[in-house]
Every structure is written in C-alpha cells, then in structure tokens.
C-alpha cells in the first residue's frame, strides 16, 4: 500500500526538520558562529512638575516624627512635563539609605529621553541600581529603580524609591537586597494607579 502525501505536507515536515537541526542561516550569522545576545538597553523619559526638579521641601521635626508612624510619599504630578535637553542622568548604585555608592555612567537627555546600554557596562538589573536626576542648584532629585528596559524617571518613580527606603529604615534588618526587581516594578505600578 502506497501513501501519497501532498507536496505541502512534505515541505512543512522538511521545514520543521531544518529548523530543529539548526540548518540554514537565521539572523545573518555565517560560519556557524552562535548569535550574540541582544544588548540590554534601559531607556525612558524624565519628567517633573513644570519640567523642573524643585519639589520635596525639607520637613520640620514634627513632620519627621509623624512619618515614623505613617509612611508617606509626596508626589505632586500636576503640570508634569519633560525636563530640558541636556539634563544629566546618572546610573548609580545606592545603599539602604538611598545614598549614592558609585556613579556607573552618565548621559544627558534629548527630547526628554535618556538611555544606557547595560550590556556594554557589564551590568544587570538589581534592586540597588538606580537612575537619578539632580537639580544642581537646589539638590532636589528624582530617582527610579532600574527594574526593566523601560524606566521613566518622574514623581511616581521617586515616590516608589522613597516608600522603599522608608520601609527599610522602619524595619530593622531589612535591606534593598530583600526586594526583587519585580517587587520594585510592581510598587511603581501600584503607586501610579493611586
């Protein structure tokens, strides 16, 4: 008994065999070299009220005492717009108090956007990796945890950083390493929803 398969089925089966065996040139590789992993680029926008980083005034002692019992995140988002071109953005490592331990790279904004190539820098996502913009005149800053390829720096991301650091300060023995990048990313999303 002879079984006749349609030509389309035969081509389909050969196609599967070739793809499983790795035959053919996929993605322009030649000479049997394995493909290089895609670079990990972190990018986003930098936005602030009125396009200026001037918020979060100093608190008096009573307000600081009240915040020991009630955690707060102050983020005024009215009139938010991108910062001026040429605003410096730093890629930094921070400690459990939020102080900068090391500046790993800097860049400037263009059209309100910035980017860092983590692959070229030999870095990967971690809970102590932060992007930072500082107003050199006032010392005010906006930060964001680097938890994915798109990281916007804005009052919401700063609020997430502050809530996390306040939790660490309020809970003895807690460190940034207790938080996964996924948890930090979800915190930003939750604050954004509020």
N, C-alpha and C positions, 0 to 999 in steps of 0.2 A: 504494500500500500504506500503510495507516494502522497506526501503532504506538500501542498503548494502554498507558500507564504507570499502575500503581496509584497511588492518591492518596498513599499513604505515601511513595513514592519522590519524588513531586513536592514534598511538604512538606520532605523531607530535603534535596533539592537547593536549594530556596529558603532553607532554614536555613543551609546552607553558604555560599551567596552573600551573605546578610546578614551573617554573621559575618566573612567575608573583606573585605567592604566597610566594616565597622565600623558598620553600621546598628544602630539600637536603642540603648537605654540600658543599658550594662553598669556595674554597680557604683554606680549612683545619680548619675552625672555628668549635668549638664544644661548646655545652652548650648554644647555642643561643646568644653568645656574638656578638656584632657588630664588623666588621673588623676595625683594626686600620688604619688610613690614612697612605699612603706611605710616608716615610720621604723625605723631600726636600733636596737633596744633590746638592751643587754647586761645580762644578769642571771645570778644564780647564788646558791649558798649559801656561807656562811662557816663552816667547821668547823675545830676544833682539838682536840687531846687534852684531854679534860675540859672542852671549851668555852673553854679559856684559852690564850692565846698566850704560852707561857712556855718553849719549847724552844730548842735550839741554843745550848748553853753555849759560852763562849769556849774556844779551843783553845790548848794550850801550844805553845811554839816547835817541839818535836819533831813534834807532830801536824801543824802547818802545813808543816813540811819534808816529811813523809811524803806530804802531799796534793799536793805538786808532781809526784810521780811516779804517784800513784794517785788518780784523781778519785773523790770520794765524794759521796753525797747521803744525809744522815741525816734520816730521816722516821719518827718513831715514830707509828704510827696506832692504837695500842691505846686504847680508850676515847674514840674521837672523837665529838664532838657539836657542835651548832651553838653559836655564840657568843651572848652575851646581846643582847637587843633594845637598840637604841640604840648599838651598836658602830659607830664611824665607819669608813667605807670610802672610800678615796681613789682617784681615777682620775688617774694620773700618767704623765709621760714620764720615762724613765730613761736614763742614759748607759751606756757599755760596762762600767762597773764596778758598775752597779746603783744608783748614787746618783740621787736624785730631782732632775731638772732643773726640773720645773714641775708643780704640782698644778693639774689642769684642772677638776676638780669633786670634790665630796664628797657623801656621802649617809650614812644610817645604816641598820642592819639592822632588819628586822621579821620575826620568826619565823625568824631565821637567814638571811634573804634580802636581797639588795640589787639595785638596777638603775640603769642610766644610759642616757639617750637620746643616742646618738652623733650622730644626725641634728641634734637641737637644738643640740648642742655644736659642730657643724661638723667632726666627727672621723670617721675611718675606721680600719679595722683596720691596725695596723702593728706591727713587731717591737719597737718601743721603748715601746709603750703597755701599761701595767701597772695592775692593780687591787691595792690594798695595804691591809692592816690592821696597825696598830702598837699594841702594848701600851705606853701612855704611861708606865707605872711602870718597866718593865724595858727598853724599847727593842726587845724582840723583835718580829719581824714575819713576816707570811705574805704572799706575793705570788703573782700569777698573770698570765701574758701574756694580753692581750686578743686572742684569735685567732678568735673566733666569737661567736655570740649567747648561748651558754651558757658561762659561765666560773665554775667553782667555785673558791673560794679555800680551800685545805686543805694539809696537809703534802705531798701529791703534787705540787700545783702549785708549791709553794715549792721542792721538790727539782728540778723542771724548770728553774726560774729559776736555781738555784744551779749546776746542771750546765752550763747555757748560759754563765753568767758565768765559771765556772771554765775552760771551753773557750776563751773569748775571752781570758782572762788568760794561758792557757798557749800560745796560738798567736799569734805576733807578726803584726800587721797585720789580724787578724780583728776585725770589729765586729758589733754587733747587726744592722746592715743586711744582713749576709751571710746571715742566717736569714730564710726566708719565714715568714709566719704559719702556713702549712700544716705546715712542718717543726716549728715550735714546738708546734703542736697534736698532731702525731704523737709528739713527745717525751713530752708529758704522758701520752698514752695508753700509750706503752711503759713508762714508769715505773709507771703504775697497774697494768699487767699483772704487773710484777715483784712 
